Amino acid sequence: MTCAWIANSHGCKVDEGSIHPCIINGKDYGQLLYTLGVLGWLMLVTIPGGLFAFVIWLIVLILHRERWRNRFGVPPPIPPSPATASAP
């Protein structure tokens, strides 16, 4: 983690229990490093949650395209991107 690297390179301590002073170039970055360290724990929830949401979205997309194909015989067209639409 970046906050641990910054703290270790300046001889500071970072943990999720409390804020420790960390003076870098005359300014205390202890609160910022603590916040960054605690936000690292948020990753433990958001990455699996995002993966779960992506799998659900993918299942819904596959089911939608399959039903579209059964109903109309062709999949819905994918519109061209704006960069290629204006090309001659």
N, C-alpha and C positions, 0 to 999 in steps of 0.2 A: 504494500500500500504506500501511496505517495506520502501520506502524513507521517507514517513511521520512518520513512527514509529521511524526510526533512528533519524530524525531531532527532533522530540518531546522529545525523551529520552535524547538528548543532549542540549535541550533548544534552538534549531535553528528554523528559519522560512523557509518554502519552499512554493513557489507558482509559477504559470506559467508566471507571469508577469516579473520577473527579478531574477537575481542571488543574493542570500544573503550569506554573509560569514558564515561558519559553522565550527568552530574549534573543531576537535576531536583529542585528544592526540597530540596536537601541530601542526596538519596539517589541512589545509582548504579543506573541502569536499563540499563546496557550489556549485561548477560547476557540480560535479558528481551527487549530490542530485537533482539539477535543471534538469539535463538531464534525470535522472530516472523518475522524476515527470512528465515531458513533454511526455516521451515515454508511460506513462500510458494512455494518451489521444489517442495514436496510436491504443490502444486496441479497442477503440470504432469503428474504421473502419475495422481493420483486423479480428476481430472475426465474425461480420456479413458477411464480404467478404469471409472469409474461409468457413463459413457455406453455403453460396450461391454456392461457387465452389464445395463443397462436394455434395450438392443436385444435381447439374448439372452432376457431375461425376457419381453419383449413377443412375440417369435416363439413361445416356448413357450406363452404364454397363448393366442395366436391358434390354434395347432395344437390345444391342449387343448379349447378351446371348439368348434372345428370337428368334432373327433372326438366330443365329447359330443352335438352337434347331430345328427350322422349316426347315433349309437347310440340316442338317446332321442327325437329329434325336436324337443326344445325346449332352450334353453340353461339352465344351472343358475340358480336364482333368486338374486338378490342380496338378502341379508337387510337389513331396515331398520336404520338407525342407532338406538342406544339412546334418543336424544333424541326421535325421531319414533315409536318403538314404544310409549312410555308415554302419548302423547297420545290423548285420547278420540276 
